[in-house]
């Protein structure tokens, strides 16, 4: 009778051990399954992110090439034709063959001359190879000097930066955003002063631009206007390089743009 109890106890112990081993095995299996699943999902996310990054890089390369082609076409074709038209208009004014229309011809010549200057500026911006050569600080300083040379308003700028690596694409997009803001301020804000602050830290690039112009009410600007299109262009460029973008404006007090590019995005595209 005692031997039977001993056998039953032994069988119970063995059964318990088998159950515990089985449960332990199931726990380990489930743990390993979830671990492999997490690793797989992480690898899948990285692959998707890389795929999206490759698409973005291709899109930006096509866009940059298109911009350069348009810039060359403006310079080589449209610019030359407008220049020829301007020469003819000035010649007609000088020869005074049509005295009654002299003032109108002079006005046409002036419009053509202004259009040529704007087209040349646009062509330089679209085909700007300095972006690949110069540092971002130098490019921005050159832009600020051009604004001050116009004598429309005073632009003060400051740089507080450390060494960092930045791709030509990101550099180009930052420059375009700054140029767009400055052009809007010069043409629409009636400002007397613009202040640009440029700072690099361990977190990334922090850029702020402020003017003291007439400002605008958010949402009321016509999306078909130059200002509306310019704002959309700035937002789109910021989005493409993974930057935080914000713009605020107060009537009769001016407009402020803030742009922050995280350090891990400076050289990502």
Secondary structure, DSSP 8 states (H G I E B T S, - for coil): -HHHHHHHHHHHHHHHHHHHHHHHHHHHHHHHHHHHHHHHHHHHHHHHHHHHHHHHHHHHHHHHHHHHHHHHHIIIIIHHHHHHHHHHHHHHHHHTS-GGGHHHHHHHHHHHHHHHHHHHHHHHHHT--HHHHS-HHHHHHHHHHHHHHTTSSEEEEEEE-------HHHHHHHHHHHHHHHHHIIIII--SEEEEEEEE-SSEEEEEEEE-S----TTTS-TTSHHHHHHHHHHHHHHHTTEEEEEEEETTTEEEEEEEEEGGGTT--
